[in-house]
Amino acid sequence: MRMADFDINAIDEVIHGRMRLGVMAYLVGAGTTDFTTLKERLQASDGNLSVQLRKLEEAGYVAIRKTFQGRKPRTEVSLTAPGRKAFVRYLESMAGLMK
């Protein structure tokens, strides 16, 4: 892609935020993880991570499943197939900046 071909509108605003990008990058390798692990890996607060996950879920990029292990709540986050495709498109758009 030549710079003249670069389209700023091709950058996915949902993924582009630092925390959401971190979530997507982590999940592309992990597939599924729990909220606590994700929070620790991204050094995020509960509230901030929750808000960012909700935005990704609303876009259809992640699936969130809440269960209980004994009496403890557990939140699992998974990358969806559309989320994986969107992340690849995002990376391709960003790579276009380097050419």
KADA-V984369 format. One record per residue. N is the residue number from 1. D_CENTER is the distance of its C-alpha to the mean C-alpha in Angstrom with 2 decimals. Layout:
BEGIN
N;D_CENTER + N;D_CENTER
END
This chain:
BEGIN
1;25.25 + 2;27.61 + 3;26.62 + 4;28.67 + 5;26.34 + 6;23.18 + 7;21.73 + 8;19.76 + 9;18.78 + 10;16.84 + 11;14.04 + 12;11.24 + 13;11.44 + 14;8.47 + 15;6.17 + 16;9.18 + 17;9.29 + 18;9.58 + 19;7.84 + 20;4.62 + 21;5.27 + 22;6.29 + 23;3.86 + 24;2.73 + 25;6.42 + 26;7.58 + 27;6.84 + 28;8.32 + 29;11.31 + 30;11.54 + 31;10.79 + 32;11.39 + 33;11.91 + 34;13.50 + 35;12.67 + 36;15.31 + 37;14.23 + 38;10.69 + 39;12.63 + 40;15.12 + 41;13.11 + 42;11.34 + 43;14.71 + 44;13.56 + 45;15.87 + 46;15.67 + 47;15.88 + 48;13.30 + 49;10.57 + 50;11.93 + 51;11.90 + 52;8.31 + 53;7.43 + 54;10.27 + 55;9.19 + 56;6.16 + 57;8.93 + 58;11.51 + 59;10.09 + 60;10.22 + 61;6.80 + 62;6.90 + 63;10.39 + 64;11.82 + 65;15.28 + 66;17.73 + 67;20.77 + 68;23.54 + 69;24.86 + 70;28.39 + 71;28.17 + 72;24.85 + 73;21.79 + 74;18.79 + 75;15.28 + 76;13.34 + 77;9.69 + 78;9.32 + 79;7.45 + 80;9.83 + 81;12.04 + 82;11.28 + 83;7.52 + 84;8.96 + 85;11.52 + 86;9.60 + 87;7.87 + 88;11.51 + 89;12.96 + 90;11.04 + 91;12.34 + 92;15.66 + 93;15.94 + 94;15.47 + 95;17.94 + 96;20.30 + 97;20.76 + 98;22.24 + 99;24.89
END
